[in-house]
């Protein structure tokens, strides 16, 4: 009986520890996304590329990134509100190398689009910092 109780307590501790580690990753990723989104919101698209992760930089050139944001984000106008809808930690994304990712979805409102969903995905880069590697607004 004592052995079962000990195993149960050990398992409970492990679940709590894994949950806490996952939450820490989500918190760090959310902070990185928030800082990065400020660059995009202010129209500083070149700097937003400079601050992205290696996965994005390996697939999209700086000038292409700026063009995409000018074409897709700039017309939305100024940010009115942004609320985090979900945050999911994962180690795999379609078309991306295995790694540590947090997929963040925001309900957002802009000057020229009252209801939008922004998906921002930070990845833990090789240097141990969370950096955005994917941004989609629809």
N, C-alpha and C positions, 0 to 999 in steps of 0.2 A: 504494500500500500504506500509506504513512504517513498519507494523508488518511483512509482507512478506519479505521485505528487511532485517529486523532484523533477521528473521528466516534463511534466505538464508546466511547471513553473519555468523551467529552462526554455521550453518551446514558446511560452508566452513572452518571455524576455526577448527571445530572438525575433519574434514577430514585431514587437514594439521597437526594437533596435532598427530593423529593416525599414519600418514605417518612418521612423525619425530620420534615417539617412535619406530616404526618398524625399521627405518633406524639406530637408536642408537643400537638396539638389534643386527642388522646385523653387525654393525661396531665392537661391542664388541665380538661377536662370531667369526668374521674373525680374530681379534687379537689373540684370544685364539687358533684358528686353526693354525694360522701362527707359533706361538710359539711351539705348539705341533708338527707340521710337521718338524720343525728343529730337534727335537729329533729323529723322524723316519728317516729323511734324513741322519743323522749322524750315524745311526745304533744303537742308544741308545734305544732299544726296551723295556728293562725292565723299564727304566724311563718313557717311553711313556705310559706304562700301569699304573704306579704310578700316572701319571698326567691325566688319563682319568676320566670320570664321573662315578657316582655310578651305573648307568644303565649298562654300559659295565662291570664293576667290578663284578656285581651281576650275570652276565651270562658267563663270560670268566675268567678262572684262569690266573694268571700272567704267568706261564710257558707255557700255551696253547697259550696265546697272542704272546709270543716271538716266538714260533714255527710257528705260522701262518705268522708272518712277515718275519721270516727267509725263509720260503718256498715261499711266494708270493711277498714280496717287495725287499728283498736282491738281488735276481737275476736280477732285473732291472738295478742295478748299480747306479751310481751317478746321482743326479738330474741335468739336464741341464737347464730346464726352467719350470716355472709354472705360468699360467695365470688364474685368476678367470673368469669363464664363466657365473656362475649364483649364486645367493644367495636368498633363499626362506625361509621366516619365516613361521612356522606352529606350531600348538599345538598338532597335532596327526601324528604318524608314524605307519605303520603296524607293529604289534608285539611288540610295545613299549608302556609304560604307557603314558597317556596324560601329557603334559608338554610344555615347551617352547623350540623349536628347530629351528636351522637355518641350512638348507641343502645347503652346498656349493659344487659346482662342478668346478673343475679346469681342464684345458687343460694342460697336462704335457708332458715333454719329458725327457727321461732318457738315460743313457749311452747305455743300451742294449734294449731299447724300445723307438722308436722315437715319437710315438704318443700314449698317454694314457689318460684316464679320471680318475681323483681321486675324490671320493665323501667323504667329511669330514663333519660330522654332530655334531656340538657342541650342548649341552643342558644346560639350566640354572639349575645348581644344587641347592640343598636345602640351601646351604650357600650363595647363590647369585652370584656365580662365574660360568662363562661359561666354560664347559669342554667337550672335545670330547667324544662322546658315540658310534660313528660308523665311520669306515674307510674302504673304498673299493677302490681298484685300478683295473682297467680293460683296 
